[in-house]
Amino acid sequence: MSQKPIRKAVFPVAGLGTRFLPATKAIPKEMLPIIDRPLIQYAVDEAREAGIEQLIFVTGRGKTAIVEHFDMAFELETTMKDREKTLEVLEPTRIQPGNLVTVRQQVPLGLGHAIWCARAIVGDEPFAVFLPDELMIGQPGGKGGCMKQMVEAYEQVGGNVISVLELPEDEVSNYGVIAPGESRGTLTEVRGLVEKPKRQDAPSNLIISGRYILQPEVMRVLDRQEKGAGGEIQLTDAMAQMIGKQPFHAVTFDGRRFDCGSKTGFVEATLALALEREDMADEVRAMARRLLGC
Ligand code: UTP
């Protein structure tokens, strides 16, 4: 089956990042680095690997650093060239003019509202959504990044595709949870969705993990601005209303996910990635042993 290609991705980055205060008072959470790349860079790299061309950032006050990160830094580049330093390290930050668009979410009314703010730029085509604080890392030599795996699934089944992962039952209440239907390999039919359910009401232990491929009709649902859990306009609630009208599937990502919106998840990601880097692994392993006294 041939599906409309996924050319656009929305990155909602207007949240307040309160769990990382005071670090995030003047610096966006998405600019906090895992080793030497800010979180937003990992998400953008994953989008490009999946063939996405246009990046739509939904920003808010104090988020300009994210846009600057992907802008040309003329002074820096000229100085580096003069000092005969290679500019290769800046390569991932280059975006073709016109391929980065920003819109403002003036009040942080929730993730659903942030996505809705991008409706005019998304237009009438399917689009991807990335939550950059969820860091998704493909297996070395494996099937690639999370969105790449999702796009491959989407090419087969069309409609809406979300990424899910299994969590222990007592941890699901902080997340969007799916009611699963039939499964085939890594693909599971989605029969229902609920945001932040009480533990006893959760329909499964499969949580939505920060990556989505959505049909543009979700914007018509979000037009209604209905509030859900926590008084916020929830994307999960809008998606739930698409079930039954369009195909809706979940992909279990073959890779690892780090919740970098939490402090412990952030530390775990830093350590895990450092231990895999050729330029650091030995030193970091020795340091970790020393700290743990083993
Ligand atoms: P979070 O729930 O992690 O909220 O948002 P947050 O503000 O980023 O962080 P904490 O909880 O205060 O520490 C999930 C994603 O949705 C975006 C955030 O930027 C993040 O990528 N978001 C959330 C918005 O863009 N707008 C909103 O109104 C809410």
Residues whose N, C-alpha, C, O or C-beta is under 5 A from the ligand:
A	BS01	UTP	P12 V13 A14 G15 L16 G17 T18 R19 F20 V58 V107 P108 L109 G110 L111 A114 L131 P132 G261
